[in-house]
C-alpha cells in the first residue's frame, strides 16, 4: 500500500524547519532559529509540531536576550496548555542570569 503523498512532505517540511531552528540554537544563532520558526508558523500555523515550535521559540528569545518576551510567551503557554509535557521546561524558560 502506498502512503498518502501529501502527508509525508508536510511532516518532513515541519521537521526540517523545527530541527533546523533547534540546530541553529545549539550553534548560538538565535536570529536564524527565529527565522526558521517564523517560517514554520506561517506554513504550519496549526501543524503537528506547533507546540514544539512554541517552546523552541521561547528558548530562542531567551538566547537572543529577549527574556521578558520569552517569559510572557511562557506564561501564556502554561495558561493555555497546563497539561502539556513541556510545562516543566517552559516554567524554567530563561532561568539564570542574562539580559533583557
C-alpha positions as CSV (number, residue, x, y, z in Angstrom):
1,X,0.0,0.0,0.0
2,X,1.3,3.4,-0.9
3,X,1.5,6.2,1.6
4,X,-0.6,9.3,1.1
5,X,1.5,11.6,-1.0
6,X,0.5,14.9,0.8
7,X,1.1,13.7,4.3
8,X,4.8,12.9,4.1
9,X,6.2,16.1,2.6
10,X,4.2,18.2,5.1
11,X,5.6,16.5,8.2
12,X,9.0,16.3,6.6
13,X,9.0,20.0,6.0
14,X,7.7,20.7,9.5
15,X,10.5,18.5,11.0
16,X,13.1,20.2,8.8
17,X,12.1,23.7,9.9
18,X,11.9,22.9,13.6
19,X,15.0,20.8,13.8
20,X,16.8,23.4,11.7
21,X,15.8,26.0,14.3
22,X,17.0,23.8,17.1
23,X,20.3,23.2,15.4
24,X,20.7,27.0,14.9
25,X,20.1,27.5,18.6
26,X,22.7,24.9,19.6
27,X,25.1,26.8,17.3
28,X,24.3,30.0,19.1
29,X,22.5,31.5,16.1
30,X,19.2,32.7,17.7
31,X,18.5,35.0,14.7
32,X,18.4,32.1,12.3
33,X,16.4,30.0,14.7
34,X,13.8,32.7,15.0
35,X,13.7,33.0,11.2
36,X,13.1,29.3,10.7
37,X,10.4,29.2,13.5
38,X,8.6,32.2,11.8
39,X,8.6,30.3,8.5
40,X,7.1,27.3,10.3
41,X,4.5,29.4,11.9
42,X,3.5,30.8,8.5
43,X,3.4,27.5,6.7
44,X,2.1,25.3,9.5
45,X,0.2,27.6,12.0
46,X,-1.6,24.5,13.5
47,X,1.0,21.9,12.4
48,X,1.8,18.7,14.3
49,X,4.9,20.4,15.7
50,X,3.4,23.7,16.6
51,X,3.8,23.1,20.3
52,X,7.4,22.2,19.9
53,X,7.8,25.3,17.7
54,X,6.4,27.5,20.5
55,X,8.8,26.0,23.1
56,X,11.8,26.4,20.8
57,X,10.7,30.0,20.0
58,X,10.8,30.8,23.7
59,X,14.2,29.3,24.0
60,X,15.4,31.3,21.0
61,X,14.0,34.5,22.5
62,X,16.0,33.8,25.7
63,X,19.2,33.2,23.8
64,X,18.6,36.4,21.9
65,X,18.3,38.3,25.2
66,X,14.6,38.9,24.8
67,X,13.8,37.4,28.2
68,X,10.7,39.5,29.0
69,X,9.0,38.4,25.8
70,X,10.0,34.8,26.3
71,X,8.6,34.8,29.9
72,X,5.3,36.4,28.6
73,X,5.0,33.6,26.0
74,X,5.8,31.0,28.6
75,X,3.1,32.3,31.0
76,X,0.6,32.3,28.1
77,X,1.7,28.8,27.1
78,X,1.3,27.3,30.6
79,X,-2.1,29.0,31.0
80,X,-3.4,27.6,27.7
81,X,-1.7,24.2,27.9
82,X,-1.4,23.3,31.6
83,X,-1.2,19.5,30.9
84,X,1.4,19.8,28.2
85,X,4.5,17.6,28.7
86,X,6.5,20.8,28.0
87,X,5.2,22.7,31.0
88,X,8.2,22.0,33.3
89,X,10.6,23.1,30.6
90,X,8.6,26.2,29.8
91,X,8.4,27.1,33.5
92,X,12.2,27.2,33.5
93,X,12.5,29.4,30.4
94,X,15.2,32.0,30.8
95,X,16.3,30.7,34.2
96,X,19.6,32.2,35.4
97,X,21.3,35.5,34.7
98,X,21.0,37.2,31.3
99,X,20.0,40.4,29.5
100,X,16.5,41.6,28.7
